[in-house]
Amino acid sequence: MANYVLVAGAWLGSWAWEEVAAQLRAAGHDAHPLTLSGLAERQGVPAGQQTHVRDIVAEVERLDLREVVLVGHSYAGIPVGQAAERIGDRLARVVFVDANVPVDGGSFVSGWPDGRAMVEAAIAAHDGFWPPLTAADCAGQGLDAEQIARIVAGATPHPGATLTEPAELAARLSELPAVYVKCLLDGEDPGPEVAALLKGERWSLVRMPTGHWPMFSQPAELAQVLLGVAVGASVAGVRA
């Protein structure tokens, strides 16, 4: 039995994983969707990037979890990647779902040069928060109108410090046992940092024919990918 710790990306909370978590539990595993500080029901809690790393590590330790599959979507790949190396032998594998990956000394915005100025300006104009998604931001990502409405209604402002503070890695990310899930409607290229990691023996790539929020657009398919990770199925067998 695996213990999945599921962390959604910017603006979202544990609620985003409801459908995926239900399918993981139905297959006999435990699923622990986690809301990071400052988001969803935890709005008002001050948060920087290292706060989010501590949130994840603390949840694993509080529940005394073993055989942990840490899953980080989008922004959450940055704190999840750092937390993965801090939980030691509790980790079975880390899964990055169309995610940013941490770079030692780098931040979310430094890894997004084309959008850095836009994100920083938005944070400055909204009292230190990145304003939530709009329906237009979700267009072209394989989502129907109901799914888009659900994402927009649940999204909350994202603490800006989590996006600008640097990551802290103690070792090379390539040493982690990892799967990267690339959602093709959000672009076929996983980016240069991920491409370099995928050259190593411990990283594998899975492609999904959907958009950036597969927990909404293809929850059953994403759950199957995660189940394959837990049971040790050949990741090559689910590659596109």
C-alpha positions in Angstrom: 0.0 0.0 0.0 1.3 3.4 -0.9 0.6 6.7 0.8 0.0 9.5 -1.7 0.6 13.0 -0.5 -1.1 15.2 -3.2 -0.2 18.9 -3.5 -1.9 21.1 -6.1 -0.4 24.1 -7.8 -0.9 27.8 -7.4 -4.2 29.1 -6.1 -5.6 25.6 -5.3 -6.1 23.5 -2.2 -6.7 19.9 -1.2 -10.1 20.1 -2.7 -8.6 19.9 -6.2 -7.7 16.3 -5.7 -11.1 14.9 -4.7 -11.7 12.8 -7.8 -8.2 11.5 -8.0 -7.9 10.7 -4.3 -11.2 8.8 -4.4 -9.8 6.5 -7.1 -6.5 5.9 -5.3 -8.4 4.9 -2.1 -10.7 2.6 -4.1 -7.6 0.8 -5.4 -6.5 0.2 -1.8 -4.1 3.0 -1.1 -4.2 5.9 1.2 -4.4 9.4 -0.2 -3.6 12.6 1.7 -4.5 15.8 -0.3 -2.7 18.7 1.4 -3.6 22.4 1.4 -0.5 24.6 1.7 -0.3 27.6 4.0 -2.0 30.7 2.8 -4.4 28.9 0.4 -8.0 27.7 0.4 -9.1 27.0 3.9 -5.7 28.1 5.2 -6.0 31.6 3.9 -4.5 34.2 6.2 -1.6 31.9 7.3 1.7 33.7 6.4 3.7 31.7 3.9 7.0 31.7 2.0 8.4 29.0 -0.1 10.1 27.3 2.8 6.8 27.4 4.7 5.4 25.2 2.0 8.3 22.8 2.2 7.8 22.5 5.9 4.0 22.0 5.4 4.7 18.9 3.3 7.4 17.4 5.5 5.3 18.0 8.6 2.3 16.2 7.1 4.4 13.2 6.3 5.9 13.1 9.8 2.6 13.9 11.6 0.9 10.9 10.0 4.1 8.8 10.3 3.7 7.9 6.6 6.0 5.3 4.9 6.1 4.3 1.2 5.2 7.9 0.3 4.5 8.9 -3.2 4.8 12.7 -3.2 2.8 14.4 -6.0 3.4 18.0 -6.9 1.4 19.8 -9.5 2.6 23.0 -11.3 4.1 25.4 -8.7 3.9 22.7 -6.0 6.7 20.8 -7.8 9.1 23.3 -6.2 8.3 22.6 -2.6 7.5 19.0 -3.2 10.9 18.4 -4.8 12.6 19.9 -1.7 10.4 18.0 0.7 11.2 14.7 -1.1 14.8 14.8 -0.2 14.0 15.8 3.4 11.8 12.9 4.2 14.6 10.4 3.6 13.7 6.7 3.4 10.0 7.4 3.8 9.9 8.4 0.1 9.0 5.8 -2.5 8.8 8.1 -5.4 8.1 11.7 -6.3 5.8 12.6 -9.2 5.8 16.0 -10.9 2.6 16.7 -12.7 3.2 19.3 -15.4 5.2 21.0 -12.7 8.1 23.3 -12.0 11.1 21.6 -10.5 13.3 23.2 -7.8 16.7 24.6 -8.8 19.0 25.4 -5.9 19.0 29.1 -5.3 16.3 29.6 -7.9 12.6 30.6 -7.4 9.4 30.0 -9.3 9.7 33.4 -11.1 13.4 32.9 -11.9 12.4 29.7 -13.7 9.9 31.6 -15.8 11.8 34.4 -17.5 9.1 35.3 -20.0 6.6 35.8 -17.2 8.7 37.0 -14.3 8.0 40.7 -14.7 4.2 40.0 -15.2 4.0 37.9 -12.0 6.0 40.3 -9.9 4.0 43.2 -11.1 0.7 41.4 -10.3 2.0 40.5 -6.8 3.0 44.1 -6.1 -0.4 45.4 -7.3 -2.4 42.9 -5.1 -0.9 43.3 -1.6 1.7 40.6 -2.0 -0.6 38.0 -3.6 -0.8 36.6 -7.1 -4.4 37.1 -8.1 -6.4 33.9 -8.9 -7.2 32.3 -12.2 -9.9 33.5 -14.5 -11.9 31.4 -17.0 -9.8 32.8 -19.8 -6.6 31.4 -18.2 -8.1 27.9 -18.4 -9.0 28.0 -22.1 -7.4 25.4 -24.4 -6.6 23.0 -21.6 -9.1 20.3 -22.2 -11.5 21.5 -19.6 -15.3 21.8 -20.1 -17.3 24.8 -18.8 -18.3 23.0 -15.6 -14.6 22.1 -14.8 -13.4 25.7 -15.5 -16.2 27.1 -13.3 -15.1 24.8 -10.5 -11.4 25.8 -10.7 -12.2 29.5 -10.9 -14.7 29.4 -8.0 -12.2 27.5 -5.7 -9.1 29.4 -6.6 -7.7 31.8 -3.9 -5.0 34.4 -4.1 -1.5 32.8 -3.9 1.1 34.1 -1.4 3.6 36.0 -3.5 6.6 35.2 -1.3 6.3 31.5 -2.2 7.0 32.5 -5.8 10.0 34.7 -5.3 11.9 33.0 -2.5 14.8 30.7 -3.6 14.7 26.9 -3.3 17.2 25.1 -1.1 18.4 21.7 -2.2 20.9 19.6 -0.2 21.6 17.2 -3.1 21.1 16.7 -6.8 17.5 16.4 -7.9 18.6 13.7 -10.3 19.2 11.4 -7.4 15.5 11.3 -6.5 13.3 8.4 -7.9 11.0 10.5 -10.0 8.3 10.5 -12.7 7.5 13.6 -14.7 4.0 13.8 -16.2 3.9 16.2 -19.2 0.4 17.4 -20.2 0.6 18.0 -23.9 -2.0 20.7 -24.3 0.2 22.9 -22.2 3.2 22.3 -24.6 5.1 19.2 -25.5 8.5 20.4 -24.2 8.9 19.8 -20.4 11.6 22.5 -20.3 15.4 22.4 -20.2 15.8 21.6 -16.5 13.4 18.6 -16.7 14.9 17.4 -20.0 18.3 17.3 -18.3 16.9 15.3 -15.4 15.2 12.8 -17.7 18.6 11.8 -19.0 19.4 10.2 -15.7 18.5 6.7 -14.7 16.1 7.6 -11.9 13.7 9.8 -13.8 11.0 8.7 -16.2 8.6 10.6 -18.5 4.8 10.1 -18.9 2.8 12.1 -21.4 -0.9 12.8 -21.0 -3.0 14.1 -23.9 -4.7 16.8 -21.8 -4.1 20.2 -20.3 -2.4 21.7 -17.3 -5.0 20.6 -14.7 -5.4 16.9 -15.3 -6.9 16.3 -11.9 -10.0 18.0 -13.4 -9.8 17.2 -17.1 -8.7 13.6 -16.8 -8.8 12.5 -13.2 -9.3 8.8 -13.9 -6.3 8.7 -16.3 -4.1 10.6 -13.9 -5.1 8.2 -11.1 -4.0 5.3 -13.3 -0.7 6.9 -13.9 -0.2 7.4 -10.1 -1.3 3.8 -9.4 1.2 2.5 -11.9 3.9 4.4 -10.0 2.8 2.8 -6.7 2.7 -0.8 -7.8 6.1 -0.5 -9.6 4.6 -0.9 -13.0 7.0 -0.1 -15.9 6.6 3.6 -16.5 7.8 2.9 -20.0 4.6 1.0 -20.5 2.4 4.1 -20.0 4.6 6.5 -22.0 3.1 8.1 -25.1 
